[in-house]
Amino acid sequence: MPNPLVESAVEAVELEAFSKDIPDLIFKGTTAYSLFKNRATTIPVSNVTAAGGVTRPSFRVPFRAQAGAAIAQGTGDASSLLRGTGSSWQDFALSPIFLFNVCEISYLAQRATQGKNRGLFNVQAQELKNSLDQAMQGIEGLINGDGSGAIDQIPSTATVNNNTGSGQSASSIVGLNVAACFTDQQVVQVFPSEGGTARGSFTISFVDPVSQTIYSAGALPAGTTTGDFLMVAGSSGAVGSSVLGIRAWQVNSNTGTLAGINRANYPGRLSTPTINLNGGAVTPGIAQRAQVLLGRALGPDNKAVKSGIWYGPPEQAYAISNLYYNTQITQNIEKGETVPDRARKYFPETFGGREYHESWTAQPNRIDLLLMDTWYIGEMIPLELYDFGGGMTVVPVPDVGTTNGTYLTSHMFAYNAAFNLANSAPKAGLYIQGAAVPTI
C-alpha cells in the first residue's frame, strides 16, 4: 500500500517548531545521472512504432562492425586481382523506458503548513523539490545497472533478516553493495534470477548507506536470500527490459544479446576490455595496463586511447589516495612546534592523468573507463512534471475503494521521464573489476 503524506508527517514543521534550519537526513547523490546529462549526447527520440505488422524501434545507433578490402599477394604479371570485400555496418535498436515518481499529499497536511502562521514552509512546495531529488536518485540506480531493472544483487556476504525485528525495521538486508541506489518508501521486486519469476515485492521503509542496509516495516517475500536480485517496480526482470546502464554496455563477453544484437555474431566487437584484479588493490601501473588494452582494442590512433574518464566509487578514490600517502617522503621541518598536516581534504581529481569522476552509487569494487563521446541519451521525455492533461500537473486522487465515484481528501503530482542509454562503441571503453575494497 502506498503511504501518502498525511498531516502527522508534517507536525514537526508546524507552528510550534522552533528550528529555522531544518536538517535533511536523506542521502542525495546524482553524480551518474548528471554525468550523462552533461557529457553524453542527448538525442530527441520518438516512441516505438508498429504498423503493418512491423514493429520499429524508437532509435538506432549504428556502428562499423566488420572491415573489408583485405590485402592479398600476387605476381602482377597478368595475375588475378581476386574478388574484393567491403565493410559491414550494424546498429543497436533501443526504445525509451518510462519512469515515474508520484507524490501524494493529504488536504490537511497541505493546509496545516500553508502560510507563515501555520508552518515553517509550504509542504507542497517543498515536496516538489524533494520529489525531484528522489526521481533523480531513482534514475541513478538504473544508470549503474545491467538493463534488467536490477538495482543491486544481494551479496553472498549479506545478512537477510526477514520479519525478525519490529516497527520500521521488522525486516532488513544488511551488507548490500550500494544501498544508496535505493530510496525510502520504494517498492522493490525480488527475483531469484534475472528473467526468472519474482518471489514478490516489499516496500523499503528506510535506507542507510552508511551500513549498506535497507529496512522494511513488513516481511520480505518468502525465500528472499543472498544472490537474489532487487529490481525496480514494474520491470519484468529480463535483461534489456529496463534502462541499459553502464553494466549493460561495458561487459567483457561474446555471449548474450545487447540492444537486439547477438554478441556471438560479432566476436570481440561488442566486448569491453577489462582488468580483473581478483581482490587485489588498485596500483599506479593499472593506468598503463589500461592504455595497452585500449591500444589493442582500437589501435593507437583511436581517440579512446587519449580521451576517456574514470568513473568509480569513493571507496576506490580512497584507495587511489593511499597510493599518494604510501609514497610520501618525510621532510625535515625546521620551524614551528606543530606537526604539519600531511592529509588532503578531498579525493584525487585524476588517476593516471585521466579525470576520475566519483559516484556514490557506483559498484564499490569496480572502476569504469568511459569515452563520453560514444554515449548517447535517447530522450523522449526529459525529467519533468507529469501532465495529466490540459497542463494540469496536480490532480485529486479517486477513492478506488468505493463505488460512488468520490475522491480522497488528497492530491498527487508526479515526475516522469522516458529515455534510454546507448553506447555506440562498447569496445572503446574499459573497466576494472574485482578491485579490493578498502576498509572504511
N, C-alpha and C positions, 0 to 999 in steps of 0.2 A: 504494500500500500504506500502511495506517495505521502509525504509529510509536508503539507502546505505551511507557509509561515503564518502562524496564528499569534494572537496578542501575547500569550505567555512567553513567546520567544523574544519579544521586544521590550518586556517590562524593565530590563536592565538599562535601557536608554530613555525611559520616560522621565517625567519632570524631576522626580526626587533624586535622580542620579547626580552626583557631584562632579565627576570627572569630565573634563572637556577634551582630553587627549585619550581617545579610546584605542587601546592596542588591538591589533588584528592577529589572532593566534593561528591563522590559516596559512599553510605553505603556498607560496606563489612562485612559479617559475615557468617562463615561456621561451626559454633560450632556443629550443629546437624550432618551434613554430616561427619565432622571429627571424631566425637564421634563414629559413627557406623563403619567407615572405620578402626579406630584404635582398637576398642574393640569388635565389633561383629565378628563372624567367617565368613570369605568370602569363598564361595564355587563356583568354576567354574561350570557353567551350560550351557546346550545347548538351542536351540530354541524349540518351540512347534513342535511336530512331528505328522503327520497324515498319516496313511496307512491302507488300507483295510477297510476304513470307520470308523476307530477308531482314535480319537484324544487323544494324551497323553500329559500331562503337562510337562513343562520343568524340574521341580524338585518337589519332595515331601518331606515334613517334618513330620516324624512320631512322635506319642506320645501315651502313655498308657492312654486310655480313661475310662476304667472300670475295677475295681478289681474283683477278684473271690475267690473261696475256702473259703466261709464264714463259721463261726463257728455254730455248732448246738449241742444240748444236747441229750444224750441217756443214757441207763442203763448199757451198756457194757456186759449185760447178754444175749449174742447171739442176740442182737438187731441190727437193720439195721444201716449201716454207712450212708445211704441215698446217693443220687447221688451227684456228685461233679460239680463244675463250675470252670471257669478259666478266666483269664484276657482277655480284648478286646483292640485291638490297632486300631488306625485310623491315617490318615495323611492329612495334608494340601497340596493342589495342587496349585502350582504357576507357573507363566511364567514371563520372563523378560519384562519390559516396555522400549521401545526405546525412548530416549530423544535426542534432537538436539539443538544446539546453533550455528546459522550461522552469520558470519560477512562478509559484502561486502564492498570493498574499491575501489574507483574510481582510474583510472590510474593517473589522475592529482594530487589527494591527496597524492598518494604514491610518485610521482616524486617531488612534491613541498616540501617534508620533507626529501628527501633522501640525505644523505651526510651532513657533518658539515657546508657546505657553504649554505645550504638551510633551515635546520630546527634544532630545539633543540634535536629532536630524530627522529628515523625512525618510522613512524606511523604504518607500518605493523608489525614491531617487537613489538611495544607497544601494539597494538591491539591483538596480540596473547596472551599476558599476561592478558589484560583486559577481553577478551572473556572467558578465562578460569575462571577468578573470577566470571563473570556473570553466567557461566554454573553452577558453584558450588552453587551460590546464588539461582539460579532457582531450583536446586535439593533440597535445604534447605526447601523451602516451601512445597514440596511434602512429604518429610520425616516427617513433622509435621502433615500431612493430614490424611484423613479418607479413602483413597483408591478410591475416586471418581474423583480425579483431582482437587478438591476444594482447593484453596489456602486460601480463607477466606470467611466467610459469613458476609454480611453487617449487623452490629448490629442494633437493633431497635432504639438505641440512635444516630446513624449516621445521617449525612445530605447528601442527594444526590442532587447535583446541575447539572442539565442536560442542557448543552448548554446555560447557563445564563451568562457566562463570555466571555473572549476574548483571543486571542493568544493561548499560550500553556496551559492556564487554562480555556479554554472555558467550560469544564465540570470538575467536581471534586466529589470525595466521601470523606467526612471528618469524621473522628472518627472510622476508621477501628480498628479491634483487633490488627493486626500486619502488618502494611504497609511494614515493612522490608522484608516480604516474597515475595514482588513483585520487579520487576526490570524495569528501564527505557526502553521504546520502546518495552515493552512486549505486545503481543496480548492476551487479556483476553476474555473468553466467559462468558456470563451472563445467569444463569439458575434460574428460579423461584423455582425449587426444584431439588434435586438430582434424576437423572434418568428421568427427565422431558424433555421438549423441550426447547432448548435455545432461549432466546429472540434475540440473536445476539452477536456481539463482538465489542470490541473497542481497540484502541492502547493507552497504557499509555505513556504520554509524560514525566512526572517526578514523582518520588516517594519521599515523605517527611516523614520519620519515626518519626521525632520529633512531628509533629502534627497528625500523623497517617492518612495521606492524600495521595491519588493518583490523578493525574491530567490527562486530555486528551485534545488534541487540537481540537478534534471533538466532536460530540454528542454521548452520551451513547445510547445503544439500547432502543427503546421505551418501557416504562413501568418499567425501572430499578428502584428498590425501596429497602427499608430495608427488610431484610430477604432473599434477593437473594444471590445465591452462585456465587462467582467469580472463574471460572475454568481455568486451563491451556489450551492453544490452542491445539486442537487435541483430547482432552478427550471427550468421549461420555456423561459424566456426571453421569454415573451409578456407584454405589458403587462396587468396585472391578475391575473397568476398568483402573485404574492407579496404581501408586506405593502404596502399602499397608503401610501406615505410622504409626506413633505411635498411632494416634487416630482411626486407623482401628483395631489394635490389642488390645489396652487397653480400653475395653468397658465393662461396668457393665450391662450385658444384657443376656437373654436367648432366644432372638428372632433375626431374621435376619440370614444372612449367613456370613461365614468367610473363605476365601480361599477355597470355594467349599463345606464347611460343614455347615449344618443347625444347628445352636446353640441349637434349641429346642430338637434335638436328643440326646444331651449330657448336660442336665441341670446342671448348676454350674461349669462344667468342662472348658468351654471356656469364662467364665465371670470373669473379673478382679475386685478384691475388690476395693472399692472406699470409700472415706470420703468426704461427701458433706458438705461444711461449710456454704452454703446458704447465702453467703455475709459476713460471719464472717472472722475475721483476723486469720492468722496463729499464733498458740501458741506453746510453748515448748512441751506440752503434746501430740500434734498430732503425734510426733515421736513414742511415746509409743502406741498410738491408732493404728498406722500402724503396730507396732510389734504384737499386739494382732490379727489383721486381717490376717496378714501373717501366724501366727501360726495356726489360724483356717482354713485357706485355704489349707495348705500343711503339717501342723504338725511341731512341734518344731525341728525335726531332719532334715528338709529340708534346704539346704544351702541358699535358698532365704531369710530365716529368719535372717541370719547373714550377707549375702552379699547384693549387690544391691546398686545403687547410685540414688540420687535425680537428676532429670532433670527438670529445670524450668527456668522461665524468670527472667530478672534482677529486675523487679518490686517486685517479691516475695523474691529475695535475699535481696532487700532493706527492705522488711517487716521483714525478719529474723534478719537483722542488728538491727532494732529497738527493738527487744527483748533484745539485749545486752545493748543498750543505756538506755532503760527504767528501767533497774535494776542496773545501775552503783551506786556505793556508793561514795559519796563525801569524799575526803580525805583532811586533813589539810596540806597545803603546807607551810613549814617553811622558805624556801629560795626563793629568786628571786622576781621580781616585775611584772612578766607577768603571765597571766592566762594560765595554761597548756592546751595543745590541747587534748581534750578527744575524738575527732573523729578519725576514722580509714580511711586509704586511699582506701582500697579495700573491696569488699563484703566478707562475711564469706565463708570459703572453705568447711565447713561441716554443716550439720543440723542433730541433734540427733545422732551424731557420724558417720554419713554416708556422703560420698562426695556429695557436691552439684555442679552439672555441670550446669553452667549458659549458657543459649542460648537466643540470642536476637531475635529469630524467634519463640520462644515457646509462647503458649497462655498465656496472662497476668494473668488470674485467675486460672491457673492450674499448678500443680506440679506432675510429674510422677516419680514413683519409678521403675527403670529398672534393671532387672537382666541380665546383658550383656552376660552372659554365654548361655542364651537361645535364643539370637538373631542371625540371620544369614543374610548375603547378598548373594543372588543367583546372581552371576555376569557373564553375557555372554560377555559383552564388558566393560572394565574399562573406566573411563572418559579419552578420548584421542582424537587426531585429526582424523577426518573422512578421510578414504582412498577412493578417488574417482575411484581408480583402478590403478594398476601398481605402487603403492607407491606415487601417486600424491595426495597431500593434499591441493593444491591451484589450482583452475581452473578458466577459463574465464566464464563469465555469458552470456548465449544466449539471444538474443533480441527476446523475445516471441511475441512482438507486431508487428513483420514484418513477411513476408512470404519468404524472400530471404535467410534465414539461416545465418544471420550475428550475430555479437556479440556486446555487450555493451563494452565501454571502462572502464571496471571494472573487478575485480576478487573477488572470495569468498573462504573462508575456513570455516570449521565447527568443533565444538567439539561434540562428541556423546558418549552416554553411554547406556547400556542395562542391567538392573538389577531389582531386587525386594527385598523387606524386608520380613523376616519371623521371627515369634516368636514361638518357639516350645512349650512354656508353658505360655499362656496368664494369667493363674490363678496364676502364680508365681510373678506377679508384683502387683502394686497398684497405684492409682492416687488420688490426692486431687483435687476436683473441687469446683467451687463456692467460691474461696478464694477472700476476699476483696482486691481490687487493690488500694494501697496507692496513694494519690495524689503526682504527681511528679512535 
